[in-house]
């Protein structure tokens, strides 16, 4: 749990056993979000892949797949706020 700009949010990290397992979990969540019919924006770069979306349970969400990790923030006022928090966590990830 965290507070950003006076708003509560939740930050999480999922550690998978491999890059492929992390990508599979990321893709499954992406498919769930697309099926929910809410706004979903997938961004892919050589360094990371991210989703900014509206989750039916967790409101605005921002999630990054980086290596064998999924790092995200939920219950966001805006996804841009979540992106800042997630970027700070990503900077601390091991190699």
Secondary structure, 3 states (H helix, E strand, C coil): CEEECCEEEEEEEEECCCHHHHHHHHHHHHHHHHHHCCCEEEEECCCCEEEEEEECCCEEEEEEEECCEEEEEEEECCHHHHHHHHHHHHCCCCC
